[in-house]
């Protein structure tokens, strides 16, 4: 069934050992007929993309692996079938001799994983360290990951995990990529509930989030810091109902369509202030 990469977002801390390992393995090293040397700068065949999510002070940082997806239906192979080939183990290789001058390969990759080596007039990308795989070893990026966030092996070896995995770009599933992702980051919706008069957080307030697009209802209580976090929510429009005994209910609207959302302080007023 071939080899696959599995990346677990929940285990990656952004150390970028994989990026450094890729440079270490390929810069100034000629692994012909699989790959010519990678330039010192300008190319990251393996890279970790860092994204800051939310708004201060409700902020999280996510790290996602970007590399050649070694697709079964690789767009680059369709553009230059004589210059790009798939090995029996599933790794996609750009032939460094046949691909000379094929700059169109750079634009053919929807994942931005192919780079142009100006000096060699050659498109280049991750080879899955095929030269190491042929020697019975694992890709260098996998070998150096201290948290096993990146793993590599036979597809059947990861069968159970792959059933719950995702591909990097859901709209590119027809490419049949062989890099699988676990625990990819989703949107969050967060805030803090505050007693307006006392200027203190409200602990144990009930926060109900209604998805205005689907009707889904989510419920949480504020923690010891008055905070609430709805994690892994849909990209949608939301209505929040914030309730606590002795307070008037607040209703606010928020959107996670474009980005993660911190709604900020939600001030509650004592119901007694409005009684005759």
FENVEN-V550125 format. One record per residue. N is the residue number from 0. RES is the residue in three letters. PSI is psi in whole degrees, -180 to 180 (* if undefined). Layout:
n=N res=RES psi=PSI
n=N res=RES psi=PSI
//
This chain:
n=0 res=UNK psi=-14
n=1 res=UNK psi=176
n=2 res=UNK psi=154
n=3 res=UNK psi=157
n=4 res=UNK psi=143
n=5 res=UNK psi=123
n=6 res=UNK psi=126
n=7 res=UNK psi=106
n=8 res=UNK psi=-34
n=9 res=UNK psi=-18
n=10 res=UNK psi=-11
n=11 res=UNK psi=128
n=12 res=UNK psi=12
n=13 res=UNK psi=24
n=14 res=UNK psi=-24
n=15 res=UNK psi=24
n=16 res=UNK psi=-34
n=17 res=UNK psi=-40
n=18 res=UNK psi=-45
n=19 res=UNK psi=-40
n=20 res=UNK psi=-39
n=21 res=UNK psi=-44
n=22 res=UNK psi=-44
n=23 res=UNK psi=-38
n=24 res=UNK psi=-30
n=25 res=UNK psi=-24
n=26 res=UNK psi=128
n=27 res=UNK psi=11
n=28 res=UNK psi=127
n=29 res=UNK psi=111
n=30 res=UNK psi=37
n=31 res=UNK psi=145
n=32 res=UNK psi=15
n=33 res=UNK psi=-44
n=34 res=UNK psi=146
n=35 res=UNK psi=168
n=36 res=UNK psi=143
n=37 res=UNK psi=140
n=38 res=UNK psi=157
n=39 res=UNK psi=-40
n=40 res=UNK psi=164
n=41 res=UNK psi=-9
n=42 res=UNK psi=134
n=43 res=UNK psi=95
n=44 res=UNK psi=-29
n=45 res=UNK psi=129
n=46 res=UNK psi=155
n=47 res=UNK psi=122
n=48 res=UNK psi=124
n=49 res=UNK psi=131
n=50 res=UNK psi=128
n=51 res=UNK psi=124
n=52 res=UNK psi=141
n=53 res=UNK psi=-168
n=54 res=UNK psi=147
n=55 res=UNK psi=136
n=56 res=UNK psi=4
n=57 res=UNK psi=88
n=58 res=UNK psi=139
n=59 res=UNK psi=155
n=60 res=UNK psi=130
n=61 res=UNK psi=149
n=62 res=UNK psi=124
n=63 res=UNK psi=134
n=64 res=UNK psi=132
n=65 res=UNK psi=130
n=66 res=UNK psi=175
n=67 res=UNK psi=135
n=68 res=UNK psi=-2
n=69 res=UNK psi=51
n=70 res=UNK psi=144
n=71 res=UNK psi=-37
n=72 res=UNK psi=61
n=73 res=UNK psi=126
n=74 res=UNK psi=-33
n=75 res=UNK psi=-35
n=76 res=UNK psi=-34
n=77 res=UNK psi=-34
n=78 res=UNK psi=-40
n=79 res=UNK psi=72
n=80 res=UNK psi=-23
n=81 res=UNK psi=-20
n=82 res=UNK psi=-17
n=83 res=UNK psi=135
n=84 res=UNK psi=157
n=85 res=UNK psi=130
n=86 res=UNK psi=167
n=87 res=UNK psi=-27
n=88 res=UNK psi=1
n=89 res=UNK psi=-10
n=90 res=UNK psi=134
n=91 res=UNK psi=128
n=92 res=UNK psi=135
n=93 res=UNK psi=116
n=94 res=UNK psi=117
n=95 res=UNK psi=-13
n=96 res=UNK psi=-49
n=97 res=UNK psi=-21
n=98 res=UNK psi=3
n=99 res=UNK psi=130
n=100 res=UNK psi=-5
n=101 res=UNK psi=67
n=102 res=UNK psi=-23
n=103 res=UNK psi=-18
n=104 res=UNK psi=-31
n=105 res=UNK psi=-48
n=106 res=UNK psi=-16
n=107 res=UNK psi=-20
n=108 res=UNK psi=116
n=109 res=UNK psi=-9
n=110 res=UNK psi=0
n=111 res=UNK psi=33
n=112 res=UNK psi=-3
n=113 res=UNK psi=132
n=114 res=UNK psi=158
n=115 res=UNK psi=122
n=116 res=UNK psi=104
n=117 res=UNK psi=-41
n=118 res=UNK psi=-41
n=119 res=UNK psi=-5
n=120 res=UNK psi=53
n=121 res=UNK psi=132
n=122 res=UNK psi=140
n=123 res=UNK psi=156
n=124 res=UNK psi=179
n=125 res=UNK psi=135
n=126 res=UNK psi=2
n=127 res=UNK psi=21
n=128 res=UNK psi=52
n=129 res=UNK psi=-32
n=130 res=UNK psi=-34
n=131 res=UNK psi=-40
n=132 res=UNK psi=-41
n=133 res=UNK psi=-24
n=134 res=UNK psi=7
n=135 res=UNK psi=13
n=136 res=UNK psi=-178
n=137 res=UNK psi=160
n=138 res=UNK psi=144
n=139 res=UNK psi=-36
n=140 res=UNK psi=-35
n=141 res=UNK psi=-42
n=142 res=UNK psi=-36
n=143 res=UNK psi=-5
n=144 res=UNK psi=116
n=145 res=UNK psi=-17
n=146 res=UNK psi=8
n=147 res=UNK psi=38
n=148 res=UNK psi=-27
n=149 res=UNK psi=126
n=150 res=UNK psi=161
n=151 res=UNK psi=138
n=152 res=UNK psi=-170
n=153 res=UNK psi=141
n=154 res=UNK psi=-43
n=155 res=UNK psi=-23
n=156 res=UNK psi=-30
n=157 res=UNK psi=17
n=158 res=UNK psi=-46
n=159 res=UNK psi=-42
n=160 res=UNK psi=-37
n=161 res=UNK psi=-27
n=162 res=UNK psi=-26
n=163 res=UNK psi=2
n=164 res=UNK psi=167
n=165 res=UNK psi=166
n=166 res=UNK psi=163
n=167 res=UNK psi=-44
n=168 res=UNK psi=107
n=169 res=UNK psi=-32
n=170 res=UNK psi=0
n=171 res=UNK psi=23
n=172 res=UNK psi=-29
n=173 res=UNK psi=-16
n=174 res=UNK psi=-19
n=175 res=UNK psi=59
n=176 res=UNK psi=152
n=177 res=UNK psi=19
n=178 res=UNK psi=120
n=179 res=UNK psi=147
n=180 res=UNK psi=132
n=181 res=UNK psi=142
n=182 res=UNK psi=40
n=183 res=UNK psi=143
n=184 res=UNK psi=142
n=185 res=UNK psi=177
n=186 res=UNK psi=153
n=187 res=UNK psi=157
n=188 res=UNK psi=120
n=189 res=UNK psi=169
n=190 res=UNK psi=-175
n=191 res=UNK psi=138
n=192 res=UNK psi=132
n=193 res=UNK psi=138
n=194 res=UNK psi=115
n=195 res=UNK psi=-44
n=196 res=UNK psi=-45
n=197 res=UNK psi=-15
n=198 res=UNK psi=43
n=199 res=UNK psi=153
n=200 res=UNK psi=155
n=201 res=UNK psi=117
n=202 res=UNK psi=137
n=203 res=UNK psi=14
n=204 res=UNK psi=144
n=205 res=UNK psi=127
n=206 res=UNK psi=119
n=207 res=UNK psi=126
n=208 res=UNK psi=120
n=209 res=UNK psi=121
n=210 res=UNK psi=110
n=211 res=UNK psi=-13
n=212 res=UNK psi=-32
n=213 res=UNK psi=-17
n=214 res=UNK psi=-2
n=215 res=UNK psi=142
n=216 res=UNK psi=128
n=217 res=UNK psi=143
n=218 res=UNK psi=137
n=219 res=UNK psi=166
n=220 res=UNK psi=147
n=221 res=UNK psi=146
n=222 res=UNK psi=-166
n=223 res=UNK psi=-9
n=224 res=UNK psi=8
n=225 res=UNK psi=6
n=226 res=UNK psi=151
n=227 res=UNK psi=142
n=228 res=UNK psi=118
n=229 res=UNK psi=110
n=230 res=UNK psi=152
n=231 res=UNK psi=50
n=232 res=UNK psi=166
n=233 res=UNK psi=160
n=234 res=UNK psi=101
n=235 res=UNK psi=176
n=236 res=UNK psi=138
n=237 res=UNK psi=151
n=238 res=UNK psi=126
n=239 res=UNK psi=132
n=240 res=UNK psi=119
n=241 res=UNK psi=118
n=242 res=UNK psi=145
n=243 res=UNK psi=142
n=244 res=UNK psi=131
n=245 res=UNK psi=-4
n=246 res=UNK psi=155
n=247 res=UNK psi=144
n=248 res=UNK psi=136
n=249 res=UNK psi=142
n=250 res=UNK psi=124
n=251 res=UNK psi=160
n=252 res=UNK psi=148
n=253 res=UNK psi=163
n=254 res=UNK psi=137
n=255 res=UNK psi=20
n=256 res=UNK psi=-45
n=257 res=UNK psi=-30
n=258 res=UNK psi=169
n=259 res=UNK psi=150
n=260 res=UNK psi=123
n=261 res=UNK psi=114
n=262 res=UNK psi=-5
n=263 res=UNK psi=-162
n=264 res=UNK psi=133
n=265 res=UNK psi=108
n=266 res=UNK psi=130
n=267 res=UNK psi=141
n=268 res=UNK psi=143
n=269 res=UNK psi=134
n=270 res=UNK psi=-30
n=271 res=UNK psi=-24
n=272 res=UNK psi=-18
n=273 res=UNK psi=11
n=274 res=UNK psi=143
n=275 res=UNK psi=*
//
